[in-house]
Amino acid sequence: MKLELEIDAMPSIEAHHYVLGGIPCLRGERFSIAQLLAELAEGRNINDIANEFGIDKFLIKGALESVSIGFNQRIAKASVKPLIRKLS
């Protein structure tokens, strides 16, 4: 299953092949969205992340808001079935 998010519609996130090989990251930073989510999963808060990595906390908040909006979409059942079969 391939889930595509419209990166251009997310003002705090960018993905370019010359920045982290095209992995989505915070706009103007070399800090991936995956790393941001991993830091949050480890229990770090936005202020800690912003201070440690020198990133504006409003950029982080904007990225999280964009990701939450992007994932608040239905995924077609046809796309989900192959994934379920592969995991079973």
N, C-alpha and C positions, 0 to 999 in steps of 0.2 A: 504494500500500500504506500502510495506517495501522497503526503499531505503538503499542499502548497499554500504558503501564506503570501499575501501581496506585500512584499517588503517595501515597495515604493510608497505605500499608503501608511507606513509606520515612520513618523518623523524622527523618532529617537533611535531607529535601527537602520543599518545599512549592510549591504552584502556586495562586495566587489571582488573579482578574482585576484586582484593585486593586494587585497587586505585580508590576511589570514586565509588565503586560498578560497575566498568566496563564502566562508562561514559567516553567518549573521553575527554582527557585533554592534556595540554601542556606536552611534554616529560620531565620527571623528576620533575614535579610540581604537586600540587594538585589544579590546576586552570583549570576548565572545558572550553571546547570550547564554550559551551552555555553561560557561564559567560563572556567570551571574547567578543562574539557577542553582548551580552546584554550591556556591557560597551560601546562598539562602537556605538550601537544604541542610547545610552543616550547622545552621543555627545563627549565622551572622545576620546582623540587621543592615539596613540600607546605609545608615550613617557610618557604621564600621567599614563597610565595603568602600564607600565614597572616600573616607579618610585614608584608608590603607593604600588604595590604588590611585588616589588623586583624581577622582572622577566626580563630576557634579551630581549631587544626589537627585536633582530634578531630572537629569538625563536618565538616571536609573529608574526613577519612578515612571517616567514617560515610556521607557522601554517595557517595563512590566505591564503598564496599562495597555500598550499596543499588543503585547503577546496575549494578554487575557482576552482582549477583543477578538484577536485573530483566531484563538482557539474556542471562542464561543460561537462556533458554527457547526452545523450538522455535517457529518461525514456520511456519504452515500453508503447504504447497506452493501452494495456490490463491492465497494472498496474494502469494507471491513471483513467480509467473509473469507477472502484468501488469507488474511492475517490470522484469523482464528484457526483456520486449518493448519497453518504452518506452526502455530504454537501448540497445537494438540498433539 
